[in-house]
């Protein structure tokens, strides 16, 4: 895996938003590894903007898999409001809609969108809880039905033997 990791590091060495590093957990990096919860080696963690704990990478360890994951998850160019570079059409439309507006107008729209995001997140959480509750109920019922079916099959076989 080390050659694939080093190759990935070389590919991204001059990249502005992706940094590929490795830490030797048996030497000077032991404290860092302990802080990050690394228990086995090799462990790969990745960090998205604002994430201090990181997430465990659980996919392929060859160069192609590492590169595909990096391109899809980490190497994401963000829309530049000033130049419109890497902006999608809907993002450009939003930029143009608010071009020339005051900071108060923009702050008001931002507040509305933040509130809507909170509502969506809350609704998603409630829906997920309801779903998980239903699945647990169904699984219990399924297990009971499976046990009952097994018992009835045994009884059926015994009765057939008795009737012979």
C-alpha positions in Angstrom: 0.0 0.0 0.0 2.9 2.4 0.7 3.9 2.8 -3.0 0.3 3.6 -3.9 0.0 6.1 -1.1 3.3 7.8 -2.1 2.1 7.9 -5.7 -1.1 9.6 -4.6 0.9 12.0 -2.5 3.1 12.9 -5.5 0.0 13.5 -7.6 -1.4 16.0 -5.1 1.8 17.5 -3.8 1.0 21.0 -5.3 -2.7 20.8 -4.9 -4.4 23.7 -3.0 -7.2 21.8 -1.2 -5.9 18.2 -0.9 -3.0 17.2 1.3 -1.7 13.6 1.5 0.3 12.9 4.6 1.5 9.9 6.5 2.3 9.6 10.2 4.5 6.9 11.7 2.5 5.8 14.8 5.5 3.9 16.2 7.8 6.9 16.4 7.3 10.7 16.7 3.7 10.4 15.5 2.5 8.1 18.3 0.8 11.0 20.2 -1.0 12.1 17.0 -2.2 8.6 16.3 -3.5 8.2 19.8 -5.3 11.5 19.6 -6.9 10.4 16.3 -7.9 7.0 17.6 -5.7 5.0 15.4 -5.4 1.4 16.7 -4.3 -0.7 13.8 -1.9 -0.1 11.0 -2.2 0.9 8.3 -5.1 3.2 9.0 -6.3 5.8 6.5 -8.2 8.8 7.7 -9.6 11.7 5.7 -10.8 15.1 6.8 -13.3 17.3 5.2 -13.4 21.1 5.8 -14.0 21.8 9.4 -13.7 18.2 10.5 -11.1 17.8 13.3 -11.7 14.1 14.1 -11.6 12.7 10.5 -13.4 9.7 9.1 -12.0 6.2 8.5 -11.3 5.3 4.9 -12.7 1.8 4.3 -12.2 1.3 0.6 -9.5 -0.2 -1.7 -5.9 0.3 -0.9 -4.5 0.3 -4.5 -3.6 3.6 -6.3 -6.7 3.5 -8.6 -9.1 3.1 -5.7 -7.3 5.8 -3.6 -7.3 8.2 -6.6 -11.0 7.6 -7.4 -12.0 8.2 -3.8 -9.8 11.4 -3.6 -11.2 12.8 -6.8 -14.8 12.1 -5.8 -14.7 13.1 -2.1 -11.8 15.5 -1.5 -10.7 17.1 -4.8 -13.9 19.1 -5.2 -13.4 22.6 -6.6 -15.7 25.1 -5.0 -17.6 27.7 -6.8 -15.7 31.0 -6.8 -18.3 33.8 -6.5 -15.9 36.4 -7.9 -14.7 34.6 -11.0 -17.5 32.0 -11.3 -14.9 29.4 -11.9 -16.2 25.9 -11.1 -19.7 27.2 -10.6 -22.7 25.2 -11.8 -25.5 26.9 -13.7 -27.8 27.1 -10.6 -24.9 28.6 -8.6 -24.3 31.2 -11.3 -28.0 32.0 -11.3 -27.9 32.5 -7.5 -24.8 34.8 -7.8 -26.6 36.8 -10.5 -29.8 37.0 -8.5 -28.0 38.6 -5.5 -25.5 40.7 -7.5 -26.0 44.3 -6.6 -28.0 43.5 -3.4 -27.1 44.9 -0.1 -25.3 42.9 2.6 -28.6 43.2 4.6 -30.5 41.6 1.8 -28.0 38.8 1.5 -28.0 38.3 5.3 -31.8 38.0 5.3 -31.7 35.4 2.5 -28.9 33.5 4.4 -31.0 33.5 7.6 -34.0 32.1 5.7 -31.9 29.4 4.1 -30.3 28.5 7.4 -33.7 28.1 9.1 -34.9 26.0 6.2 -31.8 23.8 6.5 -32.4 23.3 10.2 -36.0 22.3 9.5 -34.9 19.8 6.8 -32.3 18.3 9.1 -34.8 18.0 11.9 -37.4 16.4 9.6 -34.7 14.0 8.3 -33.8 13.0 11.8 -37.4 12.4 12.7 -38.0 10.3 9.6 -34.9 8.3 10.2 -36.0 7.6 13.7 -39.4 6.5 12.6 -37.9 4.3 9.9 -35.5 2.7 12.3 -38.4 2.0 14.8 -40.5 0.4 12.0 -37.6 -1.7 10.8 -36.9 -2.9 14.4 -40.6 -3.8 14.8 -40.6 -5.7 11.5 -37.4 -7.6 12.3 -38.9 -8.7 15.7 -42.1 -9.8 13.9 -40.1 -11.6 11.2 -38.0 -13.4 13.8 -41.1 -14.5 15.6 -42.8 -15.7 12.4 -39.6 -17.6 11.4 -39.5 -19.4 14.7 -43.2 -20.2 14.5 -42.8 -21.4 11.0 -39.9 -23.7 12.0 -42.0 -25.1 14.9 -45.0 -25.7 12.7 -42.9 -27.5 10.1 -41.6 -29.8 12.8 -45.1 -30.5 14.0 -46.3 -31.1 10.5 -43.6 -33.7 10.0 -44.4 -35.4 13.3 -48.1 -35.6 12.4 -47.3 -37.0 8.9 -45.3 -39.7 10.6 -48.0 -40.4 13.1 -50.6 -40.7 10.3 -48.6 -43.3 8.4 
